[in-house]
Amino acid sequence: MPSFPGAAEQKNEPKNTETEHKNPSIQEMTDEANKRKNAGKPWWKLW
């Protein structure tokens, strides 16, 4: 029984990893936008 839930967790891990891979790019853009906002410059003009 314990091995089955462990296998299910392993199956969910790759999906979470893919989602995390997609999120960092958005987080990086948000971080850059926040840094540019802190600098007082609109991020859409600096793109």
C-alpha positions in Angstrom: 0.0 0.0 0.0 2.7 2.6 0.9 4.5 2.0 -2.4 1.3 2.9 -4.4 0.8 6.4 -2.9 4.6 7.0 -3.3 4.3 6.1 -7.0 1.3 8.5 -7.3 3.4 11.3 -5.7 6.2 10.6 -8.2 3.7 10.9 -11.0 2.5 14.2 -9.7 6.1 15.5 -9.2 7.0 15.8 -12.9 3.7 17.8 -13.5 4.6 20.1 -10.6 8.1 20.5 -12.0 6.7 21.5 -15.4 4.4 24.0 -13.7 7.3 25.3 -11.6 9.4 25.7 -14.8 6.7 27.8 -16.4 6.2 29.9 -13.2 9.8 31.0 -12.8 9.8 32.8 -16.1 6.7 34.7 -15.0 8.3 35.3 -11.6 11.4 36.6 -13.3 9.3 39.0 -15.5 7.5 40.1 -12.4 10.8 40.6 -10.5 12.2 42.6 -13.4 9.0 44.7 -13.6 9.2 45.3 -9.8 12.8 46.3 -10.1 12.0 48.7 -13.0 9.1 50.1 -11.1 11.4 50.6 -8.1 13.7 52.5 -10.5 10.7 54.7 -11.4 10.7 53.6 -15.1 7.8 51.9 -16.8 8.6 48.3 -17.7 6.7 48.4 -21.0 9.0 51.2 -22.2 12.1 49.3 -21.2 11.0 46.1 -22.8 
